Amino acid sequence: MNRLFTLMLIGLAGLLASCGSSVTSSSQPGTNDTYTMVLTPDQFTLNAGDWSSITAAVDLSYENSTPHAISPQPAIKFFSSDSRVTISPGGEVCAGQWDSEYLVCRVTSTLPTGYVTITAYDATHSVSETTRLSIHPRAVSITLDANDTADNGLYAWGSRKCVSQAQNNPVETNQEQYTEVRYTATPVFASGSPTTDSGTPSTVYANDYTWVVADSSIASVSTYGFVSARNPGVTSVYAKLNGTVSQPMTFVSCPPQSIVLASSQYINGTPTGPYSAADLDSLNKGTQMYMTATMLDVNNNYLVTSPLSYITSNTLTGSFSTVLPLTSELTANTSGAFSVMASCEPSTCNAAVADFILPGQTTPTTGKSIGFGYPIYSNVIGVNVAGTTGSSVLVTGTQYANSTVSNGTTLTPHELLVYDSESLSLTHTIVLANTPNSLVVSPDGTTAYVGSDDGLEGLVVVNLSTFTPTLQTYPISGGINTDVISGKVIGVSPNNRYVVVSDGTIVYLIDTTGTKVATRYYISGINAVTFAADSSNFWIGGTSGVYVYQSDTFVKTTSNNGLPVKALAWTPDGQSYFASGDQLANYSTCDDQYQTTPNFTNPLSLSGSTTGPINLATTVINGISRVTGLAGTQWLDYSETSTAKVVGSKTAALATGLASGGSGNVCTSTVTVTATSTTPVASTLQCSPSQVSFSPTLAREFVTGVDSACTTPESAIHFYDLSTQTESTIATAESVVPLSGGVLNDGRKLYFGSFNSTANTAALHSLNLATSTSTTADDTSVSVELIPSFVAVVPK
């Protein structure tokens, strides 16, 4: 092989280096000086006729100090244990014979059949070091195998479809031994033989190969081809031999099948237990707890690493920070009630994989058949944080209480009023660019979105830290510069990134970060939206059914032109979501995620009602999801249970307090929806409800709005109590027609707007839920100039 060009580059590098400087020592060698030779690589392989450089240097250490290279370096000579391998003075090793100028490396008639020892020697300091070289003809291909039965089958793939992570779990000591697979490589030479080429014997050693995995986050491979599992997934293994690369062979790291979430005391160190999956009923603000997830894979072995997400139903009340791969620190920020769970959701965790062929098999295997591509959810832990937390109450509307002036002109308000929740004092008056038709506050409490039918100015976005309004004209995919988004704001994602607006004919999906432009879909009658707690997916519904979207792309994954929908609710346990219209229907979260047609697992007829619930609320009580709502004059209350439970010593060993094990793969489970009572609870409301507001702290659902055409005042606020499964009322100071409202996070007070059409007066009410009864009212109100059609309590 000609290497003249290489030598020219080396010579040029030496010339440039001579322009620099070096430091030499004039001291004489001390009695405690130790010289050592460093030779790299310590072992290598070459095809016959190829050459490669080795590097030798002499280090000096004094009295066990850190060795350092001496300068200048002494002259080093190189020797080969086999005459069929020659070495240039500069350390270039030829797997054959160099010509006289060390430019061409020629193949010899025969090759060494074993290792050739290369020695580097420094005569000045009498030190030397050796490296080993193996030589063989160039392989035209490499075949892989993963069915090696050596070592009693410990490293064989065998009948397994995936490999568990290798680890020692402190709880369970009988971890299965099958935690890695040995892949073996066999070269094929031009002759077609793995051992000879044209009669020339060849020996390729196991560590002559360079082993590579395509995705190092899924697997790791040793020098000898032992592959260990990391995060769940499918990757490929390759072997390289001096420029020849094998065909890939599949390696599968087992997917999860269940997650158990447990809490333990915060100790500012590694969690030590005891662990419990019971609800946390009496935390104080500022309290920190560990939340540790125990994961089992489909081989029923522990997973010690996986990109889990920790989800809270209220990101303000409770927040997470990562401590260890499967442990997060939960901080109780403000008073209130919320739930927490751990999830492994595609595509960041347990992503779907393409079909693959397992080692030793010839037909493809699907990822789903093993367990990939499915969301896995843990059990749910309820949290109740004591204390009180004030907030702001936002009020706006479409007209003034006394909306005409002397010349007969009708006035329309362009204001958003901000009141202090404790004193009911007006703190800010925000001037809006157009007449509002809707008001939605983001779940994180940072932003208010005000919709309008005007269609000229765009969407009003209010910063709730500075109470500054901004007109946002989000660019629309496929639109022109003059296009603006108009319509009602029907929902905001938990992370305040995505907003859904509908004008009755078009629905707009907005990414407020500007990462992607807004998208519009010509779908009429959309009036409801619900988001997954991690904002990864959302569902919109209306007169033509339900449509499912991925948040990161706004790509519609499924649609159902079935039952009309008036309200949607995603269950806190992650199993499914509910749509209500003429019936209450349960959709599988899993089916929506993977683009299969959602089916109505339990379509339940809402007897006595043709309008269906106007709103739905969900909660988790003792680990069971409850779905509630008001349909006409009947309260709905359904519980949801799932077969996605894993029971066994491995889960029970860590978390006590789990009655039915940890939640698992929702796609392999069935969901059962059951009415909590055979007789629906009747309401004594005089008018059809338009809004219900749920208080997690009190486990109560309040009627905070009735039909705007209602002229029959109520003398009380109606609510449904989930603990007693009965309707009750709380008296108001005066007879009112509630229009819109909400409850503080801590459950102390309920706020609602009212309008007296006879007197043309409007008011904002603060109802103390702790001291008011069905007959005695603790109701404070302030007059409001506009009709408070939209009232929102800012989460704090």
N, C-alpha and C positions, 0 to 999 in steps of 0.2 A: 504494500500500500504506500503510495507516494505521500510524504509528509513535508516536502520542501516549503510549502506555504505556511505550515504550522511553525517550522523552525524560523522562518522570516519574522513571524509575529513575536516569537519568543525573543529573538535578537533585538527587535525594536523595543520591546518592553524592558530588556536589560539596559539598553542605551538610555532610555528615559529615566530608569531608576538610578543610573550613575550620576545624574544631575542633582540628586538629592543629597541627603547626609545620613551618616550612621554613627552610632556611639559604640566605642570599643573600650574594654577594660584593660588597664595596664597592670592591674594587680596580679600577683602570682597566685596559682591555685592554692586554696587553703586546705588544711588537713580534713576539714569536714565538708568539702565540696563533693556533691554527688552528680555525676553525669548520666543522663539516660537518653536513649534513642527513641524517637517517636516516628513511627512508620505508618502511613495511611495509603490505601485502605488496609485493614488487617486480613482481608480475604477478598478475592475477586475472581471473576471468570471471564474468559475471552473465547470468541470464535477463532478457529484456526486461521492464521494469516492476519488477524487484527492486532492492534497494539494499544496500549494504554499507559499513562504516566502514573508512577507512584511517587510519593513525596516523603522525604526523610529529613529530619531535623534533630539536632542535639540540644537537649535542655540541661539547665544547671539549677540545682537547688542547694542551699546552704543550711545545714542543721535543720532539715525537714521543712524548710520554707517552701512556698509555692514555686514550682519549677517555672523557669522562663527560658526562652530561646537565647542561646549565646550569640554574640555578634563580634566578629564575623563568623559565619558557619564554617566548620572545617570541610576539607575535601572528603567526600563519601564515595565509597566504591560499592558496586552492586554485583552480586553473584547469583547464579542459578544452579539448582541441584540437578538440572537436566539440560544436556547440551542442545536439546531441541527447542529450548527457550533461550533467547538472547536478550541482553539489556544494554542500552546505550549508556554512556557515562552520565548523562543527565537523568537517568531513571526511567526511560521509556522502555516498557517491557513488550517484546515482540513474541507473539505465540507462533514462533517459527524462527527464521533466520534473517537478521538485519543484513543489508548490503554494507559495503565498506564505508559509506557516508551516512549510514543510519537514516536513509530516506525511504527505502522500500523494505517492507516486511513480507517475506516469502514463506509459503506453507512448506513444511517438511513432509517427506514421504510417509512418515509415521508420526503418530501423536502420543504424548504421554497418556497412560491409562489411569493414573492416580494424580494426587496433588503434586505440584511442583513447588518447592520451597524457594522463595526469593529472599536473599539476605542483604541488608544494608549494613556496612561496616565503617566505623570511624577509627582509623588507626591511631590518631592523635590521642584520643581519650579511651581507647580500647573498649568501645561500646558497640553493640550491634542489636539488630532487631530483625524479625522475619515476618513474612506474609505468605499466604498460600494462594496458589493459582490453579484453577482447573481449566482444561482446554478441551474443546469438542468441535466437531463440524457445525456449521451454521444450521440451526433448526428451521425447517420450512413452515412448521406449524407446531402448536402445543395443544394437547388435549387435557381437559380437567376432569377430575372425578371427586366426588364427595361421599363415596360409599366405602371408604377404607374401614376394614373390620379389625384393624390392629387394636391393641390395648383393650381386648375384650369388648370391642364395640363402643367404648366410652366416647370416641370422637366420630363415630359413624352417624350419617344423616338418618339412616334407617327409615322407619315409617313416619317419623315426625314431619309435620308440615311447617314448623317454625321452631326457632331456637330461643330459649329464655335468656334473660340477662344473667350473667355470672356475678354472684354476690353472696355474702353471708348476712342473713337477716337476724337481728338480735332476738326477735320474737319466735321465729320458727326455725329450728335447727335442722330439720330433715329436708332441706332444699334438694331437689333432684340434681343429679350430677351432670345431666346432659345440658351443659351450658356453653359449649362451643363445638365447632365442627372442623375436622381436618380435611382441607382440600389438597389433593395431590395433583401434580403436573407430570405429564409424559411428553417428551419431545418427539417429533417425527422429522427424520432427516430426509435428504433428497432421495435416498434409496428406498424410503418407505419404512425403514426400520427405526425403532427407538434406541437402539444400542450401537449400530454400526452404520457407516456411510462409505460405500464402495470398498467394503472390506476393512475399513479402518475402525477399530473398536473405539467406543466413546463412553465416558462416564460423566453423567450430569448429576450433581449432588443436590439434595433437597434445598440447601440454602444457597444454591447458585441462582435461584429464581428471585426476582423482585415481585413481591405480592402487593396488589393494589385493590382497594374497594372503591367503587364509584362514589359512594356517599359515606364519608367517615362519621357522620352523625348517626348512622344506622348500625354500622359494624366497624370493628377494628380487626386487623390481620397481623399475625406475627411473621417473623422471618421464614418460618417453616410452614406457613400456610394454615395455621390454626386461626379460625375466624370466630370472634366473640360478638355477642349482641350488644347493641347500645339502645338507642331509642327505637320504638316500634317502626317498622317499615320494611320495604323490599329494596335491595340493592344488588349490584353485580360484583363478582370477584374475578380478577384477572391475574394471570401470571405472565411476567416478562422475562425473556432470556436473550440478552445481548441483541436487542432490536427486534426480536420476534415476540409478538403479543398473542396470547391465547384468545379463543372465543370466550365471551363472558359466561359465567355460571351463576345462577341465582343464589342469594342468601336472604333468608326471611327472619327478621327479628320479631318476636311474637307481639301481636296487638293486645291491648288491654281488654278485659271483659267486665271488670267491676272496680269501683272506687268506694272506699269507706273513709268518710271525713270524721275526724275526732278533734276535740279541743283539749288543751292542757294549759297549766299555768305558765305565764311568761316569767322566765328566770334570767333573761339576758345571756343566754347560752344555748347549748344544744338541748332540745326538749327531752325530758326524761320521764314524763308521765306523772301520775296516772292519766290515762286518756279516757275520754268519754264522748259519746255521740249524742248525749242528752241536750235539750235546749238550755240556753244560758239565760236565765230569767231575771237576774238582778245585777247587771253590770253598771258601773258608774261611768260618767263621761271621763275620757282619758284612759280608761282601763285597756290593757293590752292582753291578748290571749294568743297562744299558738294554735294554728289550725294545721293539722298534719293529715295528709292523705295516704292511705294504704291502698296500693293497686295490685290486683292480681291479673296475670295474663291468661290467655286461653289454655295454657298448660297448667293453670292453677299454681303458678309460681309468682314470686314477688317481682314487681317492677320497681327499680330504685331511681330511675331517671325517666322523665317524660315531660314534655312542655305543657303542663297543666295550666288551666285558668281557674282563678278563684272568683266567684261571682257573688255579689251582694244585691239584694233587691232594692237597696237604698245606698248609693255610693257616698252620700253625705253623712249618713249616720254611722256607717261602718266602712273602713277602707283597709286595703291589704298592702303589705310590702313583703317581698320575697326574703326568706331567711336561708332555706336550704332547697334542694331541687323539688322536694315534695312537701315542704313546710313553708307557710306564710305567717306573718304576724298580723293579727286583726286588731285594729284600734277602734274603740268606740268613741266617735267624734262628738255626736250630739245625742240628745235624748230622743227616744222613739223606739219603734219595733221594726225589725227587719229579719231577713233570712239569709243564710250563706250556704254555699255548696261549692264543690270542686267539679270541674268538667274537663273532659278531653274531647274537643270538638274539631272536626276537620275544618279547614285544611291545616291549621297549625299543629294539631295533635291527631294522631291516628288517621292520617290522610288516606283517601282512596288511592288505590294502586291499579295499574294496568294488569291484564292477565300475564301470567308468567309460567315458566316450566320449572318445576322443582327438580333438583338433582336426582338422577336415577329414574325420571319419568319422561314420557314422550308427549303426553297430552297437556294442554294448558290448564292451569288452576286459576280461579278467580280470587281476587282479594276479598270479596265479600264472603266467599265460602269459608275463609279462615277467620275473618272478623275485622278486616280493614274497612275504613271509610264510614264507620258508624260513630255517632256521638255516644260517649259514655258519661253518665252523670252520677254523682255521689248521692248519698242520703242528704237531707236538708236539716240544718241546725237553725233553730229559731233563736233570736237574740233580742233581749229587751233592755234598753239603756234607760236608767232612771234619770230624773231631773227635769228641768223645764228649759225650753228654747223658744225665744220669740222670733218673729219674722216680719215680713212685709206682706200686705194684702193688696193685690192689683184689681182695679175696677175700671171697666169701660163699657160702652154700649153704642147702639146705633142711633139713638135720639134722646133729646132732653125730656125730662118729666113734663115740663111746660114748654112745648116745642114750637109754639107760634108766637109771633109778635103782632103788633097792632095792624100792620098792613097785610096780615095773613100769610106771611112768609114762614115756611117751615124750616127750623134750624136743625142741622145735624152736627153732632159733636165730633171733634177731632182731638180727643184727649184720652190719656191714660192716667188715672189717678192712683197714687201710691199712699197707703195708710199704714201706720204703725200698728202691729197686731195687738199690742198691750193697751195703748191709750186711745186707739182709733183716731189719732190726730193725722191730718193730711200732711205728709212730708214732702211730696213731689207732685207736680202737675206736668206731665209730659205731653207736648204738643205733637200730634200725629199728622201725617201728610194727607191722610184720607180717612174715610169713614170705616171703622173696624167692623168686621163680621165674625171674628173669632179671636180668641186669646189662648195661647198655650205656653206654659212655662216649662223649660227644659228640666228633666229630672234632677240634674245636678245644681239647679237653682241659680245658674249664672246668666241666663238669657230668657227673654220673653219674645215670642213671635206673634205679631198682630197681622192677621189677614184682612183682605179687603176685596170687594167686588169691583172697585173702580177700574182696575186694570190699566192704570196710566202711570202710576208711580213705582209700583213694585211692592215687595214685602218689607214691612217695618220690623226691624230687629232692635230690641232694647237691651242694652248692657245693664244688668241689675246691680252692678257694683257702682257705676257712675250715674245710672238712670239716664243714659244718653241714647236717644233714638237714632237709627241709621236706616236710610232707604237702601235696600239691597236689590240690585237688578242682576241677579245671577245669570250668567250666560247659559243659554239653552242649547242643547245638542241639536244641530240642524236648524237652529233659528237664526234670526237676523238681529242686528244691534238694537232695534227698537222693540223687540219682544220683551215683555215683562211677565212675571208670574202673578196671577191673580187667583183668588178663591179663598176657601176656608183652610186654615191650618188645622189638620186633623191629628197630628202626632209628631213627636220629637223623640229621637233615639236616646237611650240611657246615657250615652257618652256625649250627647249634644252635638253630634256630627251630622246626623241625617234628619231632614225635615220632609214631611209629606203634606202637600197642598192639593186640594181638589176644588174645581169650579163647577162640578156636576157633569161636565162633559170630558174634561181632560184632568188627569192626575199628574202632578209634578213631583219628581223625586229629586231632592236637593242634597248635594254634599256641601255643607257650609264651609269646609276647609279650602275649597277651590281646587282640591286635588283632581277632581273630574267635574265636568260641567253638569248642570241639571239636565235631567232627562224627562221628556213628557210622553205619556202614553194616552192614547185616545180611548179611554175606558170610562164609560158614563156611570153615574150613580155611586161612585166610591165615597163612603162616609165613615170608614173605620180603619184603624191600623193598630197593630201590636208588634212589638219588637222582642227578639230574644234578649235576655238580660245582658249578654256580652255585645249586643248590637251587630252581630254577625249576619243575621237574617231578619227579614220583616215580612209581615203578611198584611195585605190590604183587602178590604171587602166592601161589597155594595150590592146593588140590585142583581148583578149577574154572577155573584159568587165570590170566591176567594182567589187571590193571585199572590204568588210567593216570589220574593226577590232576594238575591244575594247583595248585601250592602256594599261590598267592595267593588262591585261591577255594575250594579243596577240591572243585572241580567235576570229576566224572569225565568224561574226554574220550573214552575208548574202553574196551572190555572185550572179552576173548576167552574164550569158554567152550570152550577147546580142551585142550591138553595140560596135565596136572597139573604144578605147579611146586614144587620144593623149594628152589631158590636162584636169585638174580638178581644180575647184575653189569652196571653201566654202563661202557662202554668209555672210556678216557681221551681218545681222539681225537674223542669226541662223535658218531661215526657211528651207533652203535646200542647196544643192550643185549642181553644174553643171558639166557635162562631155561633152567633145567635141571630135568629130571624123569626120565621114561623116555627122553627125547631131549634133545639140546641144540639150542635154537632161537634164531635171530638175529632180533630185531625192529628195524625201522627207527625211529630217533629221530624222523625227519621225519614219518612216518606218524602216530605217536602225537601229535605236536604239532598236527596239523591234522585230527584227528577222522575219520580214515579207518581202516578196519579193518586192524589189523596183520596182516601176512602172514608166514609162516614162510619166510624167504628160503632158509635152509639148515637144515632139521630133520635133525639127524644122530643116527642110532641109536647108543645106547651099548651096544655088543655086550658080552655077558657080565654085564650088570648090569640088574636090574629096579628098583633103588631110585634110581638116578641120583646125581649128586653131592650131598653134604650142603652144600657151600659152593663158591663160585667166587671166583677172584681174577683181577684184570686188571693188566697192566702195559704199558708201551710201551718196546720195545727197538729202537733204530735207526729210530724212526718207525713201527713196526708194532705194532699191538695184539696182545697175547697173552692168551688166555683159558685158565685152567688150573683143574683141580679133581680130586677123587678120587671115582670112581664105583665103589662096591664095593671091589674089589681092583685097580682099574686107574686109573692117572693119565691124565687128559685134558690135552692141550696143543694148542690150535688157534690159528692166526694169522688175523688179519682184515685184508684189504686192500680199498681202495675206489677207484672210478674218479673220485672227486671230486678230481681233480688238474688244475691249470692249469699248463701249461708254456709258456714264452715269454720273449722278451728282457726284458720289463718286470719279471717276477719274478726272473729270473736276474741282472738288473743290480744289484739291491740285496743279495740274500742268496745267499752262496755256501754250498756244502755241502748243497744240496737235490738229491737224486738224481732226484726225480720231480716237482718243482714243489710249489706250495703247495696245501693242501687247499681245497676249494671247497664248492659247494652240495650238501649231502648228499642233498637230495631228488631231484636229477637224476642221482644216482650209483647204482651197484650195489655191493653188498658181497659179497665172496667169503670164505668161511670154509674154511680148509684145515687138516687135521691135519698136525702137524709131522713125524709118523712114520706110516708105513702100519701099523705094529704098535704097539698101545697098550703103554705101559710098565706092567709088572705090579708090584704091591706085595706085600710079604711080611707085611703086617699080620695079626695073629691075630684081630682083631675089626673090626666095621664102624666106620668113622670117623664122628664126630659134629661135629668142628670141624677146620678147617685155618686156619693163620695165615700170612699172606704177609709177607715181608720185602723191600721194594723195594730196599734197599741190597744185599742178597745175591742178589736174584733167585731166592729159594728159597721153597717153600711147605711148611710144617711141619704134621704131624699133631699137634695139641695136645689132641685129645679123641677118645675112642672111646665106643662104646655103653655106657651106664651099667650094662647087665646083664652086661657082659663080666667074666669071672672069670679070664681068661688074661692074666697080666702080660706086659709087654714089657720087654726089657732095653735098649731103645734108642728114640730118637725118630726116626721116619721122615720124610724130606723129599724133595721133588722139586726138582732143580736145572734151571732153565730154560736155563742156558748149555750144559750137557752133555746135557740131556734124558734124565736117568737118575735113578732113585731111589737115595738113600744113607741112611745112618743115623748117628746120633751116640749114643754109649753113655751110659747113665745109671748113677749110682753103685749103684743097686739096681733090681731088677725092679719096674716100676710099671705101673699102669693110668692113663694120662693122662686127666684129666677136662676141663680147659679151660685156655687159656693165651693168650700173645701175645708179641710181640717188641718190643724197644726200637726207637725211631726210627733209631738209629744202627746197628742190626743186631748189636750186640756180644753181647747176651744174650737168651735165651729163657726165659720163665717158664711153669710149668704146675703145676697141682694134681694130687695123686694120693691114692688111698685103698687101703689094704691091708685087705681085708674079713676076712682070717683073723685079723690082729692087732688089728683095729679101730683103726688108726692112720692119720692123714692128714698130709700135708706139702705145703708150697709149695717148689718147686724153682727154682733159678737155674742155667741151663746156659750156660756160657761158650762161645759159638759160635766164638770165635777160637782157643781152645786145645784144645777137645774134638775127638776123632776117633771113628771108628766103633768103635774098640777101647779108647780111653782117655777116661775121663770126667773133666770138670772140672765136677762137679755139686755145688752147695751146696744144702742143704735145711734148713728149719725146721719143727718140728711145728706143726700147726694143729688147734685144738680141734674145729672144725666140718669137715665134708666139703667141700672146695673145689670145688664143682660149677661155680662161676662165677668165673673169674679174668680180669681185664682190666688191661692195661698202659695207663696214662694217656699220651696223646700229649703230647710236650713240644717 
